[in-house]
Amino acid sequence: HSLEQLRTLIDGIDHRIILLIADRMELAKKIGFVKKEQDIQIYQPERWNAILQHVKQWSQENQLSEDLMTKLFEFIHQESIRKQSMVMYGKVIEPTES
């Protein structure tokens, strides 16, 4: 493969990553509607801890940096919270850890 071919392959993967994140955000919005309907708070520490455990495990299994993947998922989680805040309150509400 040439450098240009490899870069084209990376561009395709990057596009798929964006599409997957967009799909995840749509699901996060749907979860926001369910939480609103059932009067459930947005931030669920138990669920977040479970996600982090999965991320760490999958990172190890795929020889990826746990630190990098954890930071990536922290950003994704914050965006999910933002999407759910918009659904539930019409504005962004910062999560509180209690």
Salt bridges, closest charged atoms under 4 A:
GLU26 OE2 - LYS29 NZ 3.25
ASP67 OD2 - LYS71 NZ 3.13
GLU79 OE2 - ARG82 NH2 2.79
